[in-house]
Every structure is written in structure tokens, then in C-alpha cells.
Amino acid sequence: MLAKLSRGTARRRGALAAAAALALLGAGLPAAVAAADTDPAPGMARFYAQKVVWGQCGIEQWPDDLQCGKVTVPLDYAHPKSGSLDLALARYRATGDRRGSVLLNFGGPGGPGVPQLAVGGKEFMELTDRYDVVTFDPRGVGRSSPVSCGDGESNAFTALDDEPADLHDPRAMLDLLKRAAAKCAEHSGPVLPHIGTVDAARDLDVMRQALGDDKLNYLGFSYGTRLGAVYAAQFPHRVGRLVLDGVDTLTEPLAEQGIAGARGQQTALDDFVDWCAKDIACPFGQDPRKGRELVEQLVRSLDKDPVPTDFGEPFTGQDLVGAMGQGLYSSKLWPSLERALAQLVESGDTSGVMAFATGGLALPVKGEPGSTRSGDDDPDGGLVDPEDVPLDNLPAALMAVNCADDPDRPSAQQVTADLKRLRADYEQASPIFGQYRLTQVLLCYGRPKGTDYIRDHVKDLHTAKMLLVGTRGDPATPYRWTVETAKRLGPSAVVLDNRSDGHTGYGSSKCVHRKIDDFLLFGTLPPNGSSCGEEEEDD
């Protein structure tokens, strides 16, 4: 789920969504996972003994009542004495009869939670009647040892824009992917081999203990549903009230996920152009069919002749595709997306569309000189300063996590043989988003095989009841994934059918919002298979 777009902070760090989204990582099932739901393994006691120390965030324009802190976790759970890293936390304190904490993950993967809560925290204020509302920057993301592929470096996204080279010399393309992946390893540091969801779920349990909770109460959106499901598999007896909104797939290969995503985004784009054409100010005119053609022409034009930006890097058509994909997640963002596209079309101003490149999740500027931040005096694994988060952190982390979670690694021969077919399949799914989505899949080539834990072991869970919310018109996580995941998880999963549009339901549907809050606050679950109907959006 995306925060309300914060233009001021997003312009400060408007990273190009397609810039260097690569990662070279090692993945696999940590040896400690098998015993995850028992007493802490040797070397883990010190991590489970810590308590979060909360203080002022020291960030300009953030709410005064938002508190910040950190928690320390092992770098490698299989060898917890080999190193550690700090994760950034933020919370709104409970105002009523406190019963613990509810931990939020806003999705991604690659989206930092702390600035998201600062910008969009008002949506969760009802939960403070009973809970401290807490979020975090996952490992490798935001201030928590952020990964990068090197700002401004040549990368596979730009290289793959040259279609004839791709098709006629696939070996050169594969060699480029390997070299680009090596750059990610060079710029990302020791966290990169340990950035996958299996390790991130272990982090959740350390956070749970540090927050003083016997069980994890959790609300995860989009990718956050994958993270929550993996936690439930690792720690079934520590699951409290757990909600998954915009349910991710646990089994579908990355290539198939990309096609589904491209198809959903194309449908959302078509709906956006239909909506835009009703406005005289629409930059693509009042004919929807012609408008869709103009969008395609704009992408091709920028790929052929990128425009300069304030950050020194050219803005390409694929950068625009990534930015539009973020703006299409919710119809509430469409007016801002329309204005941003108008700025680009009419004057070549990229600032508006670049604000969408990180989904409004960019980190803000520092506070006043002398303000304190947890981890500032910890040079090894401590939190980085907000202004030092790499511009490409979101796409770099997205690819790192997705590749770590995917066990499929086709050989060079398979990639070469399948490339033309894959291009045709993705182009058919979406003439706008197909190339961008296919590139994301290809970027896993040459990286170590991802873990098979999610596909093989996150199933048939014996936990407390979990609420799964699927939205019928979700452009990013198709409703069928909710049904498939619920069946896979077993009788603990309770499905709420949101018969509406947009990515996730909590921020757009009053009905979904109410039912999720009722479950988290009071333990009241809707009947399995019940639904929320379409309703008018809030003003």
C-alpha cells in the first residue's frame, strides 16, 4: 500500500524507479529456521533480551508525537555472533487501554516503513485506542543498512532498452547482467546475502520481543502479506492477530508474477486514461483511444531521447513506466499523476513524475543541527542518516528481495531460447509495462538460487485465525492470489472479499477498514468468504 504522496520530501529524493534495480545475493534457508518457534538458538539471547528505547525522531515536518527507535538483529541468523545490524523503528503510542503493539509493513519489497508512517499515519489512529502502532525499515531498506547498485551507474535497465541488441546478441546481454549484478554487490555491503524474506521474518520476532509482546499483532500490505505468511510458518505459536491485505502469491514463479503485474497495470492505465479524458486539462486529450496511443508514444520518445533532471541523470521512458506504475495503484493518486504527466508533456518538467518513482516513500531532509538519531554513533551496522540513503535503494532492494525469494534460476541457454517468447508474452500482457516487468525478471539471472522455503514450507499452518483481504480490481496483487494463498495456508485463513478497485483495501474502503480494525482491536472476525461492496471514495 502507498502513502499519500508527499511532494516536498519525494522531490528531495526522487530516485528513478528503474535506476539500477539489481542485486547480487546469496539466499537459502538459514539453518536456524527449523528451530525458529522454540527457545532462542545459541548466540541469540542478547538479541531477545533488548528493549526499544524511544525518543524524538528529529526530522523536520514529521508529527511531534511520532517516536523513533531501533532494534539490533543478527546479520546472519545461522551465525548470530558473526555480526549485527540495526533496524529503524517508529511508533505512535497507544492513547487508550494499551494491550501491546501492532506492527505494520507497507509493502514493496523495498519500501521504508518509517517515513510511510510519518506521512500516512492518520489512517491508523483508531488502532492507538489499544495499541502502540509501530513500523520499521526492513533490513537493506531505508536507514537499515540500505542496499544500492551505485547511483548513476550504467545498469541493466538502460542496456535492455536496446531491443535489437537483446534479440540478436543475448549472450552480450547476459554478460551485462552479470557485470551489473557485481556492481550491486560492490555497493551494497554485507547485508545483501541476507536480505530475503526468510531473514526479515526472523527480524519480526526479535522486534516482537523487544516491544514486550508475547505474540505478534501484525498488519501487512502487498509484499507485507508475504512477510506475514512466512512469519506465521516460522513462528506459528507466536501469531496473535494477523492481517494480510492485498495478498501476495507464495508459489507463482517470478516470470508469471511479472505477466500478472503487467496485465493488471495495463488495465489500471486504461482506466486512468478513460478518467483523465473527461478532464479538459488531461495532457492526452479527450479521446481515450487516442490518449492511450499518446502514452505509448511518450514512453518510446523518452526511451529514444531522455530528458535531463535536477539529479543529473537522464529520465527515460522506462523511468516513466516505473513512476506511472506507482501512481496507478490507487485512484486517489490519479489527480496528482495527471498533473505530473501534464508538467512532463507541456514543459519537460520531470519533478512531478519523479515524485512517483518511490511511491512517495522518499526520506526527508535532516532536522536541525544537533538533533539526535538512534544509531548515529554506531559505525558498524548502525542506522544511516536519512540524506545518505542511496537514491536507488527502493528498486535495488525490491530486486534483491524478489530474487532471494525465488528459487528458479534458468540457465543461459534457457534465457537465450526463451527470450523472444517472453518478450511476446509480456508485450501481449501490456505494451506499456511489459518490457519493464520483463526486465525485472531478467535481473535475477546470474544471482545465486533463491530460497525454496517459501514455496515448499509456507503452507498448512496451525496458527490463530488470520484475516486475508483480497480486492477484486487490484492491479498489483490479483484477487485469485488471495484465494490460492488462503487455501494453501489452511483453515486458519479467513478471507474478506473486497469488491472494489485499487491496490489493497484498508486505505480505500471504509468497510474493509472497519473490519480490519474490529479484528485487531477486539478479535472480531468477519465470516469466511464475506464481502465488502463498492462504495464511494472519501473526499
Summary of the structure (lengths in Angstrom):
residues: 539
radius of gyration: 21.8
end to end distance: 18.9
largest distance: 65.8
contacts: 2002
relative contact order: 0.18
helix: 44%
strand: 13%
